Amino acid sequence: MNEIREIEKEYMKKRVRHFHVGDTVKVHLRVKEGERERVQVFEGTVIAMKGGSINESFTVRKISYGVGVERVFPLHSPLIKKIDIKRKGDVRRAKLYYLRERVGKGIVVKEKVGVPGEDSEQPKPEETKVEQPKAEETKAENTEQKA
């Protein structure tokens, strides 16, 4: 059994992005068309993760022109160039197959609060420095208002 794991380790990717069911991801996939090779991006919600070790795969679902499209990707495939995590989802299920029957806003998965995706560009709060008025100025303003 250990011999099989040793052989599988050679084919496994060393650095794999950790994402979970419910996350919105962008999968950059190498596609060969004739002699040309290009990168195709598939963005959607991870609805399932299956298997383990070299056989691990995940299913991504998106809505394209009003039609639901699902695609299964082997996690350790050499055709996957990279996986970007756009949004962390907050779900209580291991499989989100129920999203297949949902339409419109029912498809939207809640976002985890305080845990943005690593690549998501969250606007950072700007530091605004508020200067406190000096005590003499406030006293002068108060006396002017009373008069």
MITI-45023 format. One record per atom (N, C-alpha, C, CB): residue number from 1; y, x, z; residue in one letter; atom name. Coordinates in Angstrom, 2 decimals. Glycine has a CB too. Example, Ala and Ser with C-alpha at 12.3 -4.5 7.8 and 13.67 -1.06 7.14 Angstrom:
! residues 2
1, -5.69, 13.19, 7.80, A, N
1, -4.50, 12.30, 7.80, A, CA
1, -3.30, 13.20, 7.80, A, C
1, -4.47, 11.31, 9.05, A, CB
2, -2.25, 12.85, 7.08, S, N
2, -1.06, 13.67, 7.14, S, CA
2, 0.03, 12.90, 7.87, S, C
2, -0.60, 14.08, 5.72, S, CB
//
This chain:
! residues 147
1, -1.19, 0.82, 0.00, M, N
1, 0.00, 0.00, 0.00, M, CA
1, 1.26, 0.87, 0.00, M, C
1, -0.01, -0.94, 1.20, M, CB
2, 1.24, 1.94, 0.77, N, N
2, 2.40, 2.83, 0.82, N, CA
2, 2.61, 3.53, -0.52, N, C
2, 2.22, 3.86, 1.92, N, CB
3, 1.55, 3.77, -1.25, E, N
3, 1.67, 4.43, -2.56, E, CA
3, 2.45, 3.54, -3.53, E, C
3, 0.28, 4.76, -3.13, E, CB
4, 2.20, 2.25, -3.46, I, N
4, 2.92, 1.31, -4.33, I, CA
4, 4.40, 1.31, -3.99, I, C
4, 2.34, -0.12, -4.19, I, CB
5, 4.72, 1.29, -2.70, R, N
5, 6.13, 1.31, -2.28, R, CA
5, 6.82, 2.59, -2.72, R, C
5, 6.24, 1.16, -0.77, R, CB
6, 6.14, 3.70, -2.68, E, N
6, 6.72, 4.98, -3.12, E, CA
6, 7.05, 4.94, -4.61, E, C
6, 5.75, 6.14, -2.83, E, CB
7, 6.17, 4.36, -5.40, I, N
7, 6.42, 4.26, -6.84, I, CA
7, 7.57, 3.29, -7.11, I, C
7, 5.14, 3.79, -7.59, I, CB
8, 7.61, 2.16, -6.38, E, N
8, 8.68, 1.18, -6.56, E, CA
8, 10.03, 1.76, -6.18, E, C
8, 8.40, -0.07, -5.74, E, CB
9, 10.08, 2.62, -5.17, K, N
9, 11.34, 3.22, -4.72, K, CA
9, 12.04, 3.98, -5.83, K, C
9, 11.09, 4.14, -3.54, K, CB
10, 11.27, 4.60, -6.71, E, N
10, 11.85, 5.36, -7.82, E, CA
10, 12.66, 4.47, -8.74, E, C
10, 10.76, 6.07, -8.61, E, CB
11, 12.24, 3.21, -8.90, Y, N
11, 12.89, 2.30, -9.83, Y, CA
11, 13.95, 1.42, -9.18, Y, C
11, 11.86, 1.44, -10.48, Y, CB
12, 14.05, 1.46, -7.88, M, N
12, 15.05, 0.65, -7.19, M, CA
12, 16.41, 1.33, -7.25, M, C
12, 14.64, 0.40, -5.73, M, CB
13, 17.45, 0.51, -7.32, K, N
13, 18.81, 1.04, -7.31, K, CA
13, 19.12, 1.57, -5.92, K, C
13, 19.85, -0.03, -7.74, K, CB
14, 19.85, 2.66, -5.88, K, N
14, 20.16, 3.28, -4.60, K, CA
14, 21.24, 2.50, -3.85, K, C
14, 20.62, 4.73, -4.81, K, CB
15, 22.29, 2.11, -4.58, R, N
15, 23.41, 1.42, -3.96, R, CA
15, 23.51, 0.01, -4.52, R, C
15, 24.74, 2.20, -4.18, R, CB
16, 23.14, -0.96, -3.73, V, N
16, 23.19, -2.36, -4.15, V, CA
16, 24.21, -3.07, -3.27, V, C
16, 21.78, -3.04, -4.06, V, CB
17, 25.10, -3.86, -3.90, R, N
17, 26.10, -4.62, -3.15, R, CA
17, 25.39, -5.70, -2.34, R, C
17, 27.16, -5.25, -4.11, R, CB
18, 25.77, -5.85, -1.11, H, N
18, 25.15, -6.86, -0.26, H, CA
18, 25.93, -8.17, -0.39, H, C
18, 25.11, -6.40, 1.22, H, CB
19, 25.28, -9.17, -0.90, F, N
19, 25.86, -10.50, -1.01, F, CA
19, 24.81, -11.51, -0.60, F, C
19, 26.38, -10.78, -2.46, F, CB
20, 25.25, -12.73, -0.37, H, N
20, 24.36, -13.75, 0.15, H, CA
20, 24.47, -15.02, -0.68, H, C
20, 24.68, -14.05, 1.62, H, CB
21, 23.60, -15.97, -0.38, V, N
21, 23.64, -17.27, -1.04, V, CA
21, 24.96, -17.94, -0.66, V, C
21, 22.41, -18.17, -0.63, V, CB
22, 25.63, -18.53, -1.64, G, N
22, 26.92, -19.18, -1.42, G, CA
22, 28.10, -18.34, -1.86, G, C
22, 27.07, -19.52, 0.03, G, CB
23, 27.89, -17.05, -2.04, D, N
23, 28.98, -16.17, -2.49, D, CA
23, 29.26, -16.39, -3.97, D, C
23, 28.62, -14.69, -2.22, D, CB
24, 30.52, -16.23, -4.34, T, N
24, 30.89, -16.26, -5.75, T, CA
24, 30.92, -14.83, -6.24, T, C
24, 32.28, -16.98, -5.98, T, CB
25, 30.15, -14.54, -7.28, V, N
25, 30.02, -13.16, -7.77, V, CA
25, 30.30, -13.08, -9.26, V, C
25, 28.62, -12.62, -7.46, V, CB
26, 30.65, -11.88, -9.70, K, N
26, 30.78, -11.56, -11.11, K, CA
26, 29.71, -10.53, -11.41, K, C
26, 32.22, -11.04, -11.48, K, CB
27, 28.79, -10.87, -12.32, V, N
27, 27.71, -9.95, -12.68, V, CA
27, 28.06, -9.35, -14.04, V, C
27, 26.32, -10.68, -12.72, V, CB
28, 28.23, -8.03, -14.09, H, N
28, 28.51, -7.32, -15.34, H, CA
28, 27.18, -6.85, -15.90, H, C
28, 29.51, -6.11, -15.11, H, CB
29, 26.81, -7.40, -17.06, L, N
29, 25.49, -7.18, -17.64, L, CA
29, 25.63, -6.49, -18.99, L, C
29, 24.73, -8.50, -17.78, L, CB
30, 24.84, -5.44, -19.21, R, N
30, 24.85, -4.77, -20.52, R, CA
30, 24.04, -5.60, -21.50, R, C
30, 24.27, -3.32, -20.42, R, CB
31, 24.64, -5.90, -22.66, V, N
31, 23.97, -6.68, -23.70, V, CA
31, 23.97, -5.86, -24.97, V, C
31, 24.68, -8.06, -23.93, V, CB
32, 22.80, -5.74, -25.59, K, N
32, 22.68, -4.97, -26.83, K, CA
32, 22.62, -5.95, -27.99, K, C
32, 21.43, -4.04, -26.81, K, CB
33, 23.59, -5.84, -28.90, E, N
33, 23.64, -6.67, -30.10, E, CA
33, 23.54, -5.75, -31.30, E, C
33, 24.95, -7.54, -30.15, E, CB
34, 22.38, -5.70, -31.90, G, N
34, 22.16, -4.79, -33.02, G, CA
34, 22.21, -3.36, -32.51, G, C
34, 23.21, -5.01, -34.14, G, CB
35, 23.12, -2.57, -33.08, E, N
35, 23.28, -1.18, -32.63, E, CA
35, 24.36, -1.06, -31.57, E, C
35, 23.62, -0.29, -33.82, E, CB
36, 25.14, -2.12, -31.41, R, N
36, 26.26, -2.10, -30.48, R, CA
36, 25.84, -2.56, -29.09, R, C
36, 27.40, -2.98, -31.01, R, CB
37, 26.43, -1.98, -28.07, E, N
37, 26.18, -2.40, -26.70, E, CA
37, 27.50, -2.77, -26.06, E, C
37, 25.45, -1.29, -25.89, E, CB
38, 27.54, -3.92, -25.39, R, N
38, 28.77, -4.36, -24.74, R, CA
38, 28.43, -4.90, -23.35, R, C
38, 29.50, -5.45, -25.59, R, CB
39, 29.47, -5.14, -22.56, V, N
39, 29.28, -5.66, -21.21, V, CA
39, 29.68, -7.13, -21.20, V, C
39, 30.11, -4.84, -20.16, V, CB
40, 28.77, -7.97, -20.74, Q, N
40, 29.03, -9.40, -20.64, Q, CA
40, 29.17, -9.76, -19.17, Q, C
40, 27.89, -10.24, -21.32, Q, CB
41, 30.18, -10.56, -18.84, V, N
41, 30.42, -10.94, -17.45, V, CA
41, 29.97, -12.38, -17.23, V, C
41, 31.92, -10.76, -17.08, V, CB
42, 29.20, -12.59, -16.18, F, N
42, 28.73, -13.93, -15.81, F, CA
42, 29.22, -14.18, -14.40, F, C
42, 27.16, -14.06, -15.92, F, CB
43, 30.15, -15.13, -14.23, E, N
43, 30.71, -15.41, -12.91, E, CA
43, 30.27, -16.78, -12.44, E, C
43, 32.25, -15.33, -12.94, E, CB
44, 29.79, -16.85, -11.21, G, N
44, 29.36, -18.12, -10.65, G, CA
44, 28.96, -17.98, -9.19, G, C
44, 28.20, -18.67, -11.46, G, CB
45, 28.36, -19.04, -8.68, T, N
45, 27.94, -19.09, -7.28, T, CA
45, 26.46, -18.74, -7.17, T, C
45, 28.22, -20.48, -6.68, T, CB
46, 26.13, -17.89, -6.23, V, N
46, 24.72, -17.54, -5.98, V, CA
46, 24.08, -18.73, -5.28, V, C
46, 24.59, -16.22, -5.11, V, CB
47, 23.06, -19.34, -5.94, I, N
47, 22.41, -20.51, -5.33, I, CA
47, 21.04, -20.18, -4.75, I, C
47, 22.27, -21.61, -6.36, I, CB
48, 20.48, -19.02, -5.08, A, N
48, 19.16, -18.67, -4.54, A, CA
48, 18.94, -17.17, -4.62, A, C
48, 18.04, -19.42, -5.29, A, CB
49, 18.17, -16.66, -3.66, M, N
49, 17.70, -15.28, -3.69, M, CA
49, 16.21, -15.33, -3.39, M, C
49, 18.47, -14.36, -2.65, M, CB
50, 15.43, -14.61, -4.19, K, N
50, 13.97, -14.65, -4.06, K, CA
50, 13.40, -13.24, -4.06, K, C
50, 13.35, -15.47, -5.20, K, CB
51, 12.20, -13.14, -3.52, G, N
51, 11.45, -11.89, -3.59, G, CA
51, 11.96, -10.82, -2.65, G, C
51, 11.47, -11.38, -4.99, G, CB
52, 11.42, -9.65, -2.86, G, N
52, 11.80, -8.51, -2.05, G, CA
52, 11.46, -7.24, -2.78, G, C
52, 11.12, -8.56, -0.69, G, CB
53, 11.98, -6.14, -2.29, S, N
53, 11.70, -4.84, -2.88, S, CA
53, 12.15, -4.80, -4.33, S, C
53, 10.21, -4.50, -2.76, S, CB
54, 11.33, -4.33, -5.22, I, N
54, 11.68, -4.19, -6.64, I, CA
54, 11.72, -5.54, -7.34, I, C
54, 10.69, -3.26, -7.34, I, CB
55, 11.02, -6.54, -6.80, N, N
55, 10.92, -7.86, -7.43, N, CA
55, 12.03, -8.81, -7.01, N, C
55, 9.60, -8.47, -7.11, N, CB
56, 13.00, -8.36, -6.25, E, N
56, 14.05, -9.24, -5.75, E, CA
56, 14.93, -9.73, -6.90, E, C
56, 14.91, -8.52, -4.70, E, CB
57, 15.23, -11.03, -6.88, S, N
57, 16.09, -11.61, -7.92, S, CA
57, 17.03, -12.62, -7.28, S, C
57, 15.24, -12.27, -9.04, S, CB
58, 18.09, -12.97, -8.01, F, N
58, 19.03, -13.96, -7.53, F, CA
58, 19.45, -14.85, -8.68, F, C
58, 20.27, -13.29, -6.87, F, CB
59, 19.76, -16.10, -8.37, T, N
59, 20.15, -17.09, -9.37, T, CA
59, 21.63, -17.40, -9.20, T, C
59, 19.30, -18.39, -9.24, T, CB
60, 22.37, -17.35, -10.32, V, N
60, 23.80, -17.63, -10.31, V, CA
60, 24.04, -18.87, -11.16, V, C
60, 24.63, -16.41, -10.86, V, CB
61, 24.86, -19.79, -10.64, R, N
61, 25.17, -21.03, -11.36, R, CA
61, 26.67, -21.12, -11.60, R, C
61, 24.68, -22.27, -10.57, R, CB
62, 27.02, -21.53, -12.81, K, N
62, 28.42, -21.77, -13.14, K, CA
62, 28.51, -22.99, -14.03, K, C
62, 29.06, -20.53, -13.83, K, CB
63, 29.71, -23.55, -14.15, I, N
63, 29.96, -24.68, -15.03, I, CA
63, 30.74, -24.14, -16.22, I, C
63, 30.73, -25.85, -14.30, I, CB
64, 30.17, -24.25, -17.41, S, N
64, 30.81, -23.75, -18.63, S, CA
64, 31.04, -24.92, -19.58, S, C
64, 29.95, -22.64, -19.30, S, CB
65, 32.30, -25.24, -19.82, Y, N
65, 32.67, -26.35, -20.71, Y, CA
65, 31.98, -27.65, -20.30, Y, C
65, 32.31, -26.01, -22.16, Y, CB
66, 31.94, -27.90, -19.00, G, N
66, 31.38, -29.14, -18.48, G, CA
66, 29.86, -29.17, -18.38, G, C
66, 31.81, -30.25, -19.34, G, CB
67, 29.21, -28.08, -18.71, V, N
67, 27.74, -28.01, -18.66, V, CA
67, 27.35, -26.95, -17.63, V, C
67, 27.14, -27.66, -20.07, V, CB
68, 26.41, -27.30, -16.74, G, N
68, 25.93, -26.35, -15.75, G, CA
68, 25.02, -25.31, -16.38, G, C
68, 25.20, -27.07, -14.63, G, CB
69, 25.29, -24.05, -16.08, V, N
69, 24.49, -22.94, -16.62, V, CA
69, 23.98, -22.12, -15.45, V, C
69, 25.33, -22.05, -17.62, V, CB
70, 22.68, -21.88, -15.42, E, N
70, 22.08, -21.04, -14.38, E, CA
70, 21.41, -19.86, -15.04, E, C
70, 21.07, -21.83, -13.52, E, CB
71, 21.51, -18.72, -14.38, R, N
71, 20.89, -17.52, -14.91, R, CA
71, 20.25, -16.76, -13.76, R, C
71, 21.92, -16.64, -15.68, R, CB
72, 19.05, -16.27, -13.98, V, N
72, 18.32, -15.51, -12.97, V, CA
72, 18.42, -14.03, -13.33, V, C
72, 16.83, -15.96, -12.87, V, CB
73, 18.87, -13.22, -12.37, F, N
73, 19.02, -11.78, -12.59, F, CA
73, 18.08, -11.02, -11.65, F, C
73, 20.49, -11.34, -12.37, F, CB
74, 17.30, -10.08, -12.16, P, N
74, 16.58, -9.17, -11.27, P, CA
74, 17.60, -8.23, -10.61, P, C
74, 15.47, -8.35, -12.05, P, CB
75, 17.56, -8.11, -9.31, L, N
75, 18.57, -7.34, -8.59, L, CA
75, 18.58, -5.87, -8.99, L, C
75, 18.35, -7.46, -7.11, L, CB
76, 17.42, -5.29, -9.24, H, N
76, 17.33, -3.86, -9.53, H, CA
76, 17.22, -3.58, -11.03, H, C
76, 16.14, -3.27, -8.82, H, CB
77, 17.65, -4.51, -11.86, S, N
77, 17.57, -4.33, -13.31, S, CA
77, 18.53, -3.23, -13.76, S, C
77, 17.88, -5.64, -14.04, S, CB
78, 18.09, -2.34, -14.65, P, N
78, 18.99, -1.31, -15.17, P, CA
78, 20.05, -1.90, -16.11, P, C
78, 18.19, -0.24, -15.91, P, CB
79, 19.89, -3.15, -16.53, L, N
79, 20.88, -3.79, -17.40, L, CA
79, 22.10, -4.28, -16.63, L, C
79, 20.25, -4.94, -18.14, L, CB
80, 21.99, -4.43, -15.32, I, N
80, 23.13, -4.85, -14.51, I, CA
80, 23.99, -3.63, -14.23, I, C
80, 22.67, -5.53, -13.18, I, CB
81, 25.22, -3.68, -14.75, K, N
81, 26.13, -2.55, -14.57, K, CA
81, 26.73, -2.57, -13.16, K, C
81, 27.25, -2.59, -15.62, K, CB
82, 27.27, -3.72, -12.76, K, N
82, 27.80, -3.84, -11.40, K, CA
82, 27.90, -5.31, -11.02, K, C
82, 29.18, -3.16, -11.29, K, CB
83, 28.02, -5.55, -9.72, I, N
83, 28.17, -6.90, -9.18, I, CA
83, 29.41, -6.90, -8.31, I, C
83, 26.89, -7.34, -8.38, I, CB
84, 30.39, -7.74, -8.67, D, N
84, 31.61, -7.88, -7.88, D, CA
84, 31.51, -9.14, -7.05, D, C
84, 32.87, -7.91, -8.80, D, CB
85, 31.84, -9.03, -5.77, I, N
85, 31.87, -10.20, -4.90, I, CA
85, 33.30, -10.71, -4.89, I, C
85, 31.36, -9.86, -3.45, I, CB
86, 33.49, -11.92, -5.40, K, N
86, 34.82, -12.50, -5.48, K, CA
86, 35.18, -13.28, -4.23, K, C
86, 34.92, -13.40, -6.69, K, CB
87, 34.18, -13.97, -3.65, R, N
87, 34.43, -14.84, -2.53, R, CA
87, 33.19, -14.95, -1.67, R, C
87, 34.88, -16.23, -3.00, R, CB
88, 33.35, -14.91, -0.37, K, N
88, 32.22, -15.09, 0.55, K, CA
88, 32.09, -16.57, 0.87, K, C
88, 32.40, -14.25, 1.85, K, CB
89, 30.90, -17.12, 0.69, G, N
89, 30.68, -18.53, 0.95, G, CA
89, 30.10, -18.77, 2.33, G, C
89, 29.76, -19.12, -0.10, G, CB
90, 30.45, -19.91, 2.92, D, N
90, 29.95, -20.29, 4.23, D, CA
90, 28.99, -21.46, 4.06, D, C
90, 31.12, -20.66, 5.21, D, CB
91, 27.69, -21.18, 4.02, V, N
91, 26.68, -22.21, 3.80, V, CA
91, 25.63, -22.13, 4.90, V, C
91, 26.02, -22.05, 2.41, V, CB
92, 24.87, -23.21, 5.05, R, N
92, 23.84, -23.27, 6.08, R, CA
92, 22.45, -23.43, 5.48, R, C
92, 24.11, -24.41, 7.04, R, CB
93, 22.30, -23.12, 4.22, R, N
93, 21.03, -23.26, 3.54, R, CA
93, 20.67, -21.95, 2.84, R, C
93, 21.07, -24.42, 2.53, R, CB
94, 19.38, -21.72, 2.66, A, N
94, 18.92, -20.53, 1.95, A, CA
94, 18.92, -20.76, 0.44, A, C
94, 17.51, -20.14, 2.42, A, CB
95, 18.75, -22.00, 0.03, K, N
95, 18.77, -22.36, -1.39, K, CA
95, 19.77, -23.49, -1.58, K, C
95, 17.33, -22.78, -1.90, K, CB
96, 20.63, -23.36, -2.57, L, N
96, 21.67, -24.37, -2.81, L, CA
96, 21.35, -25.20, -4.04, L, C
96, 23.04, -23.70, -2.97, L, CB
97, 20.11, -25.61, -4.18, Y, N
97, 19.71, -26.39, -5.34, Y, CA
97, 20.38, -27.75, -5.38, Y, C
97, 18.20, -26.56, -5.36, Y, CB
98, 20.86, -28.24, -4.24, Y, N
98, 21.53, -29.53, -4.20, Y, CA
98, 22.84, -29.52, -5.00, Y, C
98, 21.80, -29.93, -2.77, Y, CB
99, 23.38, -28.34, -5.30, L, N
99, 24.61, -28.26, -6.10, L, CA
99, 24.39, -28.73, -7.53, L, C
99, 25.15, -26.82, -6.09, L, CB
100, 23.14, -28.77, -7.97, R, N
100, 22.84, -29.20, -9.34, R, CA
100, 23.23, -30.66, -9.56, R, C
100, 21.35, -29.00, -9.65, R, CB
101, 23.10, -31.50, -8.54, E, N
101, 23.43, -32.91, -8.69, E, CA
101, 24.90, -33.21, -8.42, E, C
101, 22.57, -33.73, -7.76, E, CB
102, 25.62, -32.25, -7.88, R, N
102, 27.02, -32.47, -7.52, R, CA
102, 27.92, -32.28, -8.73, R, C
102, 27.44, -31.54, -6.39, R, CB
103, 29.05, -32.99, -8.73, V, N
103, 30.06, -32.84, -9.79, V, CA
103, 31.43, -32.71, -9.15, V, C
103, 30.02, -34.05, -10.78, V, CB
104, 32.37, -32.15, -9.90, G, N
104, 33.75, -32.04, -9.44, G, CA
104, 33.90, -31.18, -8.21, G, C
104, 34.30, -33.41, -9.17, G, CB
105, 34.64, -31.73, -7.22, K, N
105, 34.91, -30.97, -6.00, K, CA
105, 33.68, -30.82, -5.11, K, C
105, 36.02, -31.63, -5.22, K, CB
106, 32.64, -31.60, -5.37, G, N
106, 31.42, -31.51, -4.59, G, CA
106, 30.69, -30.19, -4.78, G, C
106, 30.50, -32.64, -4.94, G, CB
107, 31.03, -29.47, -5.84, I, N
107, 30.38, -28.19, -6.13, I, CA
107, 30.98, -27.06, -5.30, I, C
107, 30.51, -27.87, -7.62, I, CB
108, 32.22, -27.22, -4.86, V, N
108, 32.93, -26.15, -4.17, V, CA
108, 32.27, -25.84, -2.84, V, C
108, 34.41, -26.52, -3.96, V, CB
109, 32.01, -24.56, -2.60, V, N
109, 31.40, -24.08, -1.36, V, CA
109, 32.53, -23.59, -0.46, V, C
109, 30.35, -22.95, -1.62, V, CB
110, 32.46, -23.93, 0.83, K, N
110, 33.48, -23.48, 1.78, K, CA
110, 33.52, -21.96, 1.83, K, C
110, 33.22, -24.05, 3.18, K, CB
111, 34.70, -21.43, 2.06, E, N
111, 34.86, -19.98, 2.13, E, CA
111, 34.83, -19.53, 3.58, E, C
111, 36.18, -19.53, 1.46, E, CB
112, 34.19, -18.39, 3.83, K, N
112, 34.17, -17.83, 5.17, K, CA
112, 35.57, -17.39, 5.53, K, C
112, 33.17, -16.65, 5.28, K, CB
113, 36.04, -17.79, 6.68, V, N
113, 37.39, -17.46, 7.11, V, CA
113, 37.40, -16.06, 7.70, V, C
113, 37.92, -18.49, 8.12, V, CB
114, 38.33, -15.25, 7.28, G, N
114, 38.49, -13.91, 7.83, G, CA
114, 37.57, -12.88, 7.24, G, C
114, 38.27, -13.96, 9.27, G, CB
115, 36.75, -13.23, 6.25, V, N
115, 35.85, -12.27, 5.61, V, CA
115, 36.05, -12.37, 4.10, V, C
115, 34.36, -12.53, 6.00, V, CB
116, 37.12, -11.77, 3.57, P, N
116, 37.32, -11.85, 2.12, P, CA
116, 36.32, -10.96, 1.39, P, C
116, 38.75, -11.44, 1.75, P, CB
117, 36.08, -11.28, 0.11, G, N
117, 35.21, -10.43, -0.71, G, CA
117, 35.82, -9.05, -0.83, G, C
117, 34.99, -11.05, -2.10, G, CB
118, 35.02, -8.05, -1.02, E, N
118, 35.52, -6.68, -1.06, E, CA
118, 36.48, -6.45, -2.22, E, C
118, 34.37, -5.72, -1.16, E, CB
119, 36.23, -7.13, -3.34, D, N
119, 37.07, -6.92, -4.50, D, CA
119, 38.15, -7.98, -4.65, D, C
119, 36.23, -6.88, -5.73, D, CB
120, 38.12, -9.02, -3.80, S, N
120, 39.11, -10.07, -3.96, S, CA
120, 40.47, -9.55, -3.54, S, C
120, 38.72, -11.33, -3.14, S, CB
121, 41.46, -9.94, -4.27, E, N
121, 42.80, -9.47, -4.01, E, CA
121, 43.51, -10.50, -3.15, E, C
121, 43.57, -9.20, -5.33, E, CB
122, 43.42, -10.35, -1.86, Q, N
122, 44.07, -11.25, -0.94, Q, CA
122, 45.51, -10.77, -0.74, Q, C
122, 43.31, -11.33, 0.41, Q, CB
123, 46.48, -11.69, -0.79, P, N
123, 47.85, -11.25, -0.54, P, CA
123, 47.98, -10.81, 0.91, P, C
123, 48.85, -12.38, -0.86, P, CB
124, 48.50, -9.63, 1.10, K, N
124, 48.65, -9.10, 2.44, K, CA
124, 50.00, -9.56, 3.00, K, C
124, 48.55, -7.54, 2.44, K, CB
125, 50.02, -9.96, 4.26, P, N
125, 51.28, -10.42, 4.82, P, CA
125, 52.27, -9.27, 4.87, P, C
125, 51.07, -11.02, 6.23, P, CB
126, 53.46, -9.56, 4.39, E, N
126, 54.49, -8.53, 4.38, E, CA
126, 55.07, -8.39, 5.78, E, C
126, 55.61, -8.85, 3.34, E, CB
127, 55.37, -7.17, 6.13, E, N
127, 55.97, -6.94, 7.43, E, CA
127, 57.47, -7.19, 7.32, E, C
127, 55.68, -5.50, 7.95, E, CB
128, 57.93, -8.18, 8.05, T, N
128, 59.36, -8.47, 8.05, T, CA
128, 59.91, -8.06, 9.40, T, C
128, 59.65, -9.98, 7.74, T, CB
129, 60.92, -7.28, 9.35, K, N
129, 61.52, -6.79, 10.58, K, CA
129, 62.73, -7.66, 10.89, K, C
129, 61.91, -5.28, 10.46, K, CB
130, 62.65, -8.38, 11.98, V, N
130, 63.75, -9.24, 12.38, V, CA
130, 64.54, -8.51, 13.44, V, C
130, 63.24, -10.62, 12.90, V, CB
131, 65.81, -8.31, 13.14, E, N
131, 66.66, -7.61, 14.11, E, CA
131, 67.19, -8.62, 15.11, E, C
131, 67.83, -6.87, 13.40, E, CB
132, 67.06, -8.30, 16.35, Q, N
132, 67.57, -9.15, 17.41, Q, CA
132, 69.08, -8.92, 17.53, Q, C
132, 66.85, -8.88, 18.77, Q, CB
133, 69.84, -10.00, 17.59, P, N
133, 71.29, -9.80, 17.75, P, CA
133, 71.58, -9.19, 19.11, P, C
133, 72.05, -11.15, 17.58, P, CB
134, 72.61, -8.40, 19.14, K, N
134, 72.99, -7.74, 20.39, K, CA
134, 73.55, -8.77, 21.36, K, C
134, 74.02, -6.61, 20.14, K, CB
135, 73.45, -8.48, 22.62, A, N
135, 73.88, -9.41, 23.66, A, CA
135, 75.36, -9.74, 23.53, A, C
135, 73.59, -8.83, 25.04, A, CB
136, 76.20, -8.76, 23.18, E, N
136, 77.64, -8.97, 23.07, E, CA
136, 77.96, -9.97, 21.95, E, C
136, 78.37, -7.64, 22.82, E, CB
137, 77.24, -9.87, 20.82, E, N
137, 77.48, -10.75, 19.68, E, CA
137, 77.11, -12.19, 20.03, E, C
137, 76.69, -10.28, 18.45, E, CB
138, 76.01, -12.38, 20.74, T, N
138, 75.59, -13.74, 21.09, T, CA
138, 76.56, -14.36, 22.09, T, C
138, 74.17, -13.74, 21.67, T, CB
139, 77.09, -13.57, 23.01, K, N
139, 78.07, -14.10, 23.97, K, CA
139, 79.33, -14.53, 23.23, K, C
139, 78.40, -13.04, 25.05, K, CB
140, 79.75, -13.72, 22.25, A, N
140, 80.95, -14.04, 21.49, A, CA
140, 80.75, -15.33, 20.69, A, C
140, 81.34, -12.87, 20.55, A, CB
141, 79.58, -15.51, 20.11, E, N
141, 79.30, -16.71, 19.33, E, CA
141, 79.26, -17.94, 20.23, E, C
141, 77.96, -16.57, 18.59, E, CB
142, 78.69, -17.81, 21.42, N, N
142, 78.61, -18.93, 22.36, N, CA
142, 80.00, -19.36, 22.82, N, C
142, 77.75, -18.56, 23.57, N, CB
143, 80.89, -18.40, 23.08, T, N
143, 82.24, -18.74, 23.53, T, CA
143, 83.02, -19.39, 22.39, T, C
143, 82.99, -17.48, 24.03, T, CB
144, 82.80, -19.00, 21.14, E, N
144, 83.48, -19.61, 20.00, E, CA
144, 83.02, -21.05, 19.82, E, C
144, 83.22, -18.79, 18.72, E, CB
145, 81.74, -21.31, 20.04, Q, N
145, 81.21, -22.66, 19.87, Q, CA
145, 81.75, -23.60, 20.94, Q, C
145, 79.68, -22.64, 19.90, Q, CB
146, 81.93, -23.10, 22.17, K, N
146, 82.44, -23.92, 23.26, K, CA
146, 83.91, -24.27, 23.04, K, C
146, 82.26, -23.21, 24.60, K, CB
147, 84.66, -23.37, 22.42, A, N
147, 86.10, -23.57, 22.26, A, CA
147, 86.45, -24.55, 21.18, A, C
147, 86.77, -22.28, 21.97, A, CB
//
